Amino acid sequence: MDSQIDKDLHRTFPNNEYLSSPNGQSSLGKLLNTLARKFSNQGYWQGMNYITATCLILSIGNESETFYFVSSLYQTFGVITLYEEKFEKVRAYCRKFHETLEKIDKDYEKHIKNIGLDDSLWIFKWFITLFTYSYEYKDVLRIWDGLLAKDLNFMVNIAVSAALGLKGKIKEMTIEQALGCLEKCQVDIEKILNDAKNISIDWNNDS
């Protein structure tokens, strides 16, 4: 077993009863290793564990169904491109997120920068894990529904909408408080998804 996969098994949703069990750990480990071999150009990267674990929970522990669904996400939906070229697509999404948020609410975007909310501490994790790292399971499923109905780029719309939904809290917080809030997001997911549809993003200009 890949040493990084071995380390990440114990960090992946440790409070989930199934995933923290020997059977759950074994299934997740086998899946991550098999996926890493299948997509050998990328191998294994942190973030894949959360996506695969979410699919494993969704399939009620069915490894074959999980492998098929994750493979489809990677190939058909393009999730594997997030891990290519040293995460360049994710970095582009982060740039587009800030560009769009600044257009909508310049003061809020300035506050995020002023308190030192580095992308690697939150928004990068949202994207690299398809929101599974920071959102409740039921909300993740609704987010994925929204993404599958659109495309992978719609993650940026959702992220901007979610950030705006948390604005009232974040603007009153220190960086430590904000990180806690952004790692365990409590949001009205239906409002977030509805508002995301109305956010205009210029994909012809990647600053």
Secondary structure as GFF3:
##gff-version 3
##sequence-region A 1 207
A	DSSP	alpha_helix	3	9	.	.	.	ID=ss1
A	DSSP	alpha_helix	22	38	.	.	.	ID=ss2
A	DSSP	alpha_helix	48	58	.	.	.	ID=ss3
A	DSSP	alpha_helix	63	75	.	.	.	ID=ss4
A	DSSP	three_ten_helix	79	83	.	.	.	ID=ss5
A	DSSP	three_ten_helix	85	87	.	.	.	ID=ss6
A	DSSP	alpha_helix	88	104	.	.	.	ID=ss7
A	DSSP	alpha_helix	106	114	.	.	.	ID=ss8
A	DSSP	three_ten_helix	119	121	.	.	.	ID=ss9
A	DSSP	alpha_helix	123	128	.	.	.	ID=ss10
A	DSSP	alpha_helix	137	149	.	.	.	ID=ss11
A	DSSP	alpha_helix	154	165	.	.	.	ID=ss12
A	DSSP	alpha_helix	167	170	.	.	.	ID=ss13
A	DSSP	alpha_helix	175	183	.	.	.	ID=ss14
A	DSSP	alpha_helix	189	197	.	.	.	ID=ss15
###
